[in-house]
């Protein structure tokens, strides 16, 4: 008996007894892909077939990092994910929502930093994080629970109670005594209650070698071999299955990928009837976000006449066929527009008796993400932070996700658009006539400048040369006439700053770091260097003001909706307490709870409420502020084209009303480069704006 691979994929086999006189050969084949946006490609190094369960630190009492591939069969298909969740853009955050959408699976998890309730019942938040393990050791549990490796609900020596880092999406934790269901995305160990109870009366006699020595009992629950939580099992896995991951990739906060349509072809030989094809079924999809790998395991069964029957199985890799129906290859992987109702996100909490399983109700549309920690790449709503008090949607994939509706067929695209800006994707589908209606060109609009900084700005040699080249240009009477201002010098200052913003060569992130390094290398007291940086500037909203606006907007929808009414009541109690401005994560989480309640009701009301809230926050200029650099500043994020890590940019709070009514816009900034002034930020530099220009598109008819 021989099972061989005539290709890159590893194979293995297992002989077992289905009944006392019936032997079966199970053939296992696995393909490993590199995890990234778009169509996945085979990894350079294929992961071998795992013969035994692999526990963390080789400790059988800990959770699994990888389940054995050598099992006789599975019911349906397992989808599991291990590794870490990642803060969007690599910026430290107190919390985020990680989400996995594959087939009919739509599973979010609150991922939070270390927290504890003190002996006095006060919630203390620990340090922010950029990466958090998704191991079951970070979820609720403990000995004699459904999650034996989890965080116990017990007081420490000082009377404090630690909270788990992984929580169900819609769970509100009010005290250390609250019961928290375990939640996770990884495989379940065979000795844990969820799987062990499936052995029933056979528990005591069962071991990993039982299959080799005795037949399966007739009353054996065959779902024992499934390792995924019950809410992570699907009927089947498609060869071109779409994978959507939120905050589960270090580079792409919203990852959309497709399996490439490959499958193994198995041929059985060594029998009188001649060669025949063996059906191979994909029954396991495993994702590792630490190693950025995704594997698919196929299984096929060959009934044997005797245990030692001399059959042979040859496995080759079948390329995708040209007529195979493909899932849409929507590969844009950067956060953009808020979620629309076309993507339904389950918000059910896990039950306490089956703690890893979500309720089976129809999932509501997810809430729109709020700009706070993740830099938006294109138009739309950025990322969110959450707290253990409630739940809210996280940073979302871009407009390419707008059509991800499991029950609605989407035509296959003409081509894989890859990672492109949403505007580019939209252009592929736009009517050709529209392309000839207008032409556009970029123009600079001066938003604000600091007059005290002008003297330094114009003395920089590279910028001085720009001004010198303008000496011979004619005077513009509409802009350069001194009579236009009570301070003629202001006209000149404004003109000089505008020309530098408009004509200067912007520097990238490397240039910003180099400028700070040069300044720090001087013997005399360093002066923050000035640099011109171009990118997309994003401002996030104040969390408490957002909650106030959302409560006002959602209240008319509350009559007859107990879930929404309770969420609003909880929020109102929080807003009535003193010091709410110091608990932004709690405010954000309460916003999430209201949004989830809105999404569960009449279609469209969540979107309407969110539009009204965002407009109100913009009009009232309720932006997030930081007291740094000697004053109150608006905290913004400037994302340079081609980069994934934004630069924290501080604008004077006094210019809020000078800004356009837009949460994000293309900008050029002349800024002083400082070392980071907030320990929670990832980038070691911070920009303090001295001048701000808005890059706009000017249309002109052809």
ZIHU-V710846 format. One record per pair of residues at least 6 apart in sequence whose ideal C-beta (glycine too) atoms are under 7 Angstrom apart, sorted by the first residue. I is the first residue (numbers start at 0). J is the second residue. If there is no record, write none. Layout:
# ZIHU-V710846
I/J, I/J
This chain:
# ZIHU-V710846
0/307, 0/308, 0/309, 0/310, 1/311, 2/10, 2/12, 2/26, 2/312, 3/313, 4/10, 4/314, 5/313, 5/314, 5/315, 6/315, 6/316, 7/41, 7/45, 7/316, 8/28, 8/29, 8/30, 8/45, 8/263, 8/314, 8/316, 9/29, 9/45, 9/47, 9/48, 10/26, 10/27, 10/28, 10/48, 10/314, 11/27, 11/48, 11/68, 11/69, 12/24, 12/25, 12/26, 12/27, 13/25, 13/69, 13/71, 14/22, 14/24, 14/306, 15/23, 15/25, 15/71, 15/210, 15/211, 16/22, 16/213, 16/214, 16/215, 17/23, 17/214, 17/215, 18/214, 19/214, 21/302, 22/303, 22/305, 22/306, 23/71, 23/300, 23/301, 23/302, 23/303, 24/301, 24/303, 24/310, 25/71, 25/72, 25/298, 25/300, 26/265, 26/277, 26/299, 26/301, 26/312, 27/48, 27/68, 27/69, 27/296, 27/298, 28/263, 28/279, 28/297, 28/314, 29/46, 29/48, 29/68, 29/294, 29/296, 30/41, 30/261, 30/294, 30/295, 31/42, 31/45, 31/46, 31/292, 31/294, 32/39, 32/40, 32/41, 32/42, 32/293, 33/39, 33/40, 33/42, 33/291, 33/292, 34/248, 34/286, 34/291, 34/292, 34/293, 35/256, 36/251, 36/254, 36/255, 36/256, 36/330, 36/332, 36/418, 37/256, 37/328, 37/330, 37/415, 37/417, 37/418, 38/257, 38/259, 38/328, 38/415, 39/256, 39/257, 39/258, 39/259, 39/293, 40/259, 42/292, 46/292, 46/294, 48/68, 48/69, 49/65, 49/67, 49/68, 50/67, 50/69, 51/67, 52/63, 52/66, 52/67, 52/188, 52/189, 53/63, 53/64, 53/65, 54/61, 54/62, 54/63, 54/64, 55/61, 55/62, 55/64, 55/134, 60/148, 61/136, 61/148, 62/134, 62/135, 62/136, 62/148, 62/185, 62/188, 63/185, 63/186, 63/188, 64/81, 66/186, 66/226, 68/296, 70/224, 71/210, 71/224, 72/224, 72/298, 72/300, 73/224, 73/225, 73/282, 73/283, 74/221, 74/222, 74/225, 75/232, 75/233, 75/234, 76/232, 76/233, 76/235, 76/236, 76/281, 76/282, 76/283, 76/284, 77/225, 77/226, 77/227, 77/231, 77/232, 77/282, 77/283, 78/101, 78/104, 78/227, 78/231, 78/233, 78/284, 79/184, 79/185, 79/186, 79/226, 79/227, 79/231, 79/285, 80/99, 80/184, 80/185, 80/286, 80/288, 81/133, 81/185, 81/287, 82/133, 82/287, 82/288, 82/289, 83/130, 83/131, 83/132, 83/133, 83/288, 83/289, 84/95, 84/97, 84/110, 84/131, 84/133, 84/246, 84/247, 85/129, 85/130, 85/246, 85/247, 85/248, 85/249, 86/92, 86/95, 86/128, 86/129, 86/372, 87/246, 87/252, 87/334, 87/372, 87/373, 87/382, 87/394, 88/373, 88/374, 88/643, 88/644, 88/645, 89/129, 89/644, 89/681, 90/372, 90/680, 90/681, 91/127, 91/128, 91/129, 91/679, 91/680, 91/681, 92/127, 92/128, 92/372, 92/384, 93/111, 93/112, 93/124, 93/127, 93/384, 93/386, 93/584, 94/109, 94/110, 94/111, 94/112, 94/384, 94/385, 94/386, 94/584, 95/110, 95/246, 95/382, 95/383, 95/384, 95/385, 95/393, 96/107, 96/109, 96/168, 96/245, 96/246, 96/383, 96/385, 96/391, 96/392, 96/393, 97/107, 97/108, 97/110, 97/245, 97/246, 97/247, 98/106, 98/107, 98/245, 98/344, 98/393, 99/106, 99/184, 99/244, 99/247, 100/243, 100/403, 101/240, 101/242, 101/284, 102/233, 102/240, 102/405, 103/233, 103/405, 104/231, 104/233, 105/343, 105/344, 105/345, 105/362, 106/184, 106/230, 106/231, 106/345, 106/357, 107/168, 107/344, 108/165, 108/168, 108/182, 108/184, 109/166, 109/167, 109/168, 109/385, 109/390, 110/131, 110/164, 110/165, 111/164, 111/166, 111/386, 111/387, 112/124, 112/125, 112/126, 112/127, 112/128, 113/125, 113/126, 113/164, 114/122, 114/123, 114/124, 114/125, 114/162, 114/387, 115/123, 115/159, 115/160, 115/161, 115/162, 116/122, 116/159, 116/160, 116/174, 116/175, 117/123, 117/159, 118/157, 118/158, 118/159, 120/174, 124/584, 127/679, 129/681, 131/164, 133/165, 133/183, 133/184, 133/185, 135/146, 135/148, 135/149, 135/181, 135/183, 135/185, 136/148, 136/149, 137/163, 137/164, 137/165, 138/146, 138/149, 138/150, 138/163, 138/165, 138/181, 138/182, 138/183, 139/146, 139/149, 139/150, 139/163, 139/179, 139/180, 139/181, 140/146, 140/147, 140/148, 140/149, 140/150, 140/181, 141/149, 141/150, 141/151, 141/152, 145/181, 145/192, 145/193, 145/354, 146/181, 146/354, 147/191, 149/163, 149/181, 150/161, 150/163, 154/160, 155/161, 160/175, 162/172, 162/387, 163/179, 165/182, 165/183, 166/179, 166/182, 166/387, 167/180, 167/182, 167/348, 167/349, 168/346, 168/390, 169/346, 169/348, 169/390, 169/592, 169/595, 170/179, 170/348, 170/390, 171/388, 171/389, 171/592, 172/179, 172/387, 172/388, 178/351, 180/348, 180/349, 180/351, 180/354, 181/354, 181/355, 182/349, 182/355, 183/228, 183/355, 184/231, 186/226, 186/227, 187/193, 187/194, 187/226, 187/228, 187/355, 189/195, 193/353, 193/355, 194/223, 195/202, 197/220, 197/222, 197/223, 198/205, 198/223, 199/220, 201/216, 201/219, 225/232, 228/355, 228/356, 229/353, 229/355, 229/356, 230/356, 230/357, 236/281, 236/284, 236/295, 237/326, 238/258, 238/260, 238/261, 238/262, 238/319, 238/323, 239/257, 239/258, 239/260, 239/325, 239/326, 240/258, 240/284, 240/326, 241/257, 241/326, 242/256, 243/255, 243/396, 243/400, 243/403, 244/254, 245/252, 245/253, 245/393, 245/394, 245/395, 245/396, 246/252, 246/393, 246/394, 247/254, 247/288, 248/254, 248/288, 250/643, 251/332, 251/333, 252/333, 252/334, 252/373, 252/382, 252/394, 253/332, 253/333, 253/334, 253/394, 253/395, 253/396, 253/397, 253/400, 254/332, 255/329, 255/330, 255/331, 255/332, 255/396, 255/399, 255/400, 256/330, 257/326, 257/328, 258/295, 259/319, 260/319, 260/323, 260/325, 261/316, 261/317, 261/318, 261/319, 262/279, 262/297, 262/317, 263/279, 263/297, 263/314, 263/315, 263/316, 263/317, 264/276, 264/315, 264/317, 265/276, 265/277, 265/279, 265/299, 265/312, 265/314, 266/274, 266/276, 266/277, 266/313, 267/274, 267/275, 267/277, 267/301, 267/310, 267/312, 268/274, 268/311, 268/313, 269/309, 269/310, 269/311, 270/310, 277/299, 277/301, 277/312, 278/299, 279/297, 279/298, 279/299, 280/297, 280/298, 280/299, 281/295, 281/297, 282/296, 282/298, 283/296, 284/295, 285/294, 286/293, 301/310, 301/312, 324/411, 325/411, 327/402, 327/409, 327/411, 327/412, 328/412, 328/415, 329/399, 329/400, 329/402, 330/399, 330/415, 330/416, 330/417, 330/418, 331/396, 331/397, 331/399, 331/418, 331/419, 331/421, 331/424, 332/396, 332/418, 333/376, 333/377, 333/397, 334/368, 334/373, 334/375, 334/376, 334/379, 334/381, 334/382, 334/394, 334/395, 334/396, 334/397, 335/375, 335/376, 335/377, 335/378, 335/379, 335/397, 335/398, 335/421, 336/378, 336/379, 336/380, 336/397, 336/398, 336/401, 337/367, 337/368, 337/379, 337/380, 337/609, 338/364, 338/365, 338/366, 338/367, 338/392, 338/395, 339/401, 340/364, 340/602, 340/603, 340/606, 341/401, 341/402, 341/404, 342/364, 342/365, 342/400, 342/403, 342/404, 343/362, 343/363, 343/364, 344/362, 344/363, 344/364, 344/365, 344/392, 345/357, 345/362, 346/362, 346/363, 346/390, 346/595, 347/357, 347/358, 347/360, 349/355, 349/356, 349/357, 350/356, 350/358, 363/595, 363/598, 363/599, 364/598, 364/605, 365/392, 365/598, 366/391, 366/392, 366/591, 366/594, 366/595, 366/598, 366/605, 367/380, 367/392, 367/609, 368/380, 368/381, 368/382, 368/383, 368/392, 368/393, 368/394, 368/395, 369/380, 369/383, 369/540, 369/545, 369/587, 370/380, 370/381, 370/537, 370/539, 370/540, 370/662, 371/382, 371/383, 371/384, 371/539, 372/382, 372/384, 373/381, 373/382, 373/394, 374/381, 374/537, 374/636, 374/638, 374/645, 375/381, 375/537, 375/663, 376/638, 377/397, 377/420, 377/421, 377/422, 378/421, 379/397, 381/394, 381/537, 382/393, 382/394, 383/391, 383/392, 383/393, 383/394, 383/587, 384/584, 384/587, 385/391, 385/584, 385/587, 385/588, 385/591, 386/584, 386/585, 386/587, 386/588, 388/585, 388/588, 388/589, 389/588, 389/589, 389/591, 389/592, 390/588, 390/591, 390/592, 390/595, 391/587, 391/588, 391/590, 391/591, 391/594, 392/591, 397/421, 398/421, 399/424, 402/409, 416/424, 416/427, 435/701, 437/698, 437/699, 437/700, 437/701, 438/699, 438/701, 439/696, 439/697, 439/698, 440/697, 441/694, 441/696, 442/695, 442/697, 443/497, 443/500, 443/501, 443/667, 443/692, 443/694, 444/692, 444/693, 444/695, 445/493, 445/496, 445/497, 445/500, 445/692, 446/657, 446/658, 446/691, 446/692, 446/693, 447/654, 447/657, 447/690, 447/691, 448/493, 448/496, 448/689, 448/690, 449/689, 449/690, 450/489, 450/492, 452/689, 453/492, 453/495, 453/496, 455/529, 456/462, 456/496, 456/499, 456/529, 456/669, 456/689, 456/690, 457/463, 457/466, 457/495, 459/529, 462/499, 462/503, 465/498, 465/499, 465/502, 465/503, 466/495, 466/498, 469/498, 478/494, 479/490, 479/494, 481/487, 481/490, 483/490, 484/490, 496/690, 499/669, 500/667, 500/669, 500/690, 500/692, 503/531, 505/531, 505/532, 505/533, 505/667, 506/530, 506/531, 506/532, 507/639, 508/639, 508/642, 508/646, 510/530, 511/530, 511/532, 511/646, 511/672, 511/684, 512/684, 514/528, 514/530, 514/672, 515/528, 515/672, 515/674, 515/684, 517/528, 518/525, 518/526, 518/527, 518/528, 519/525, 527/671, 527/672, 527/673, 528/672, 529/669, 529/671, 529/689, 530/670, 530/672, 531/667, 531/669, 532/637, 532/639, 532/646, 532/668, 532/670, 532/686, 533/639, 533/667, 534/637, 534/638, 534/639, 534/640, 534/666, 535/638, 535/663, 535/665, 536/635, 536/637, 536/648, 536/663, 536/664, 536/666, 537/635, 537/636, 537/662, 537/663, 538/622, 538/633, 538/635, 538/662, 539/623, 540/616, 540/621, 540/622, 540/623, 541/621, 541/622, 541/623, 542/583, 542/586, 542/587, 543/579, 543/580, 543/583, 543/586, 544/616, 544/621, 545/586, 545/590, 545/612, 545/616, 546/570, 546/574, 546/586, 546/589, 546/590, 547/574, 548/612, 548/615, 548/616, 549/590, 549/593, 549/608, 549/612, 550/567, 550/570, 550/571, 552/608, 552/611, 552/612, 553/563, 553/567, 553/593, 553/597, 553/608, 554/567, 556/563, 556/597, 556/600, 556/604, 557/563, 557/564, 557/567, 560/596, 560/600, 562/596, 562/599, 563/593, 563/596, 563/597, 563/600, 566/592, 566/593, 566/596, 567/593, 569/589, 570/589, 570/593, 573/579, 573/585, 573/589, 579/586, 594/605, 597/604, 597/605, 597/608, 598/605, 617/660, 617/662, 618/660, 620/655, 620/656, 622/633, 622/655, 623/634, 624/631, 624/632, 624/633, 624/634, 624/652, 625/632, 625/634, 625/649, 625/677, 627/649, 627/676, 627/677, 628/649, 628/673, 628/676, 628/687, 630/651, 631/652, 632/649, 632/650, 632/651, 632/652, 633/650, 633/652, 633/655, 634/647, 634/649, 635/648, 635/650, 636/645, 636/647, 636/648, 637/645, 637/646, 637/648, 637/668, 637/686, 638/645, 644/681, 644/682, 646/682, 646/684, 646/686, 647/680, 647/682, 647/685, 647/686, 648/668, 648/670, 648/686, 648/688, 649/685, 649/686, 649/687, 649/688, 650/688, 650/691, 659/693, 664/693, 665/694, 666/691, 666/692, 666/693, 666/694, 667/692, 667/694, 668/686, 668/688, 668/691, 669/689, 669/690, 670/686, 670/687, 670/688, 670/689, 671/687, 671/689, 672/684, 672/686, 673/684, 673/685, 673/687, 674/683, 674/684, 675/682, 675/683, 675/684, 675/685, 676/685
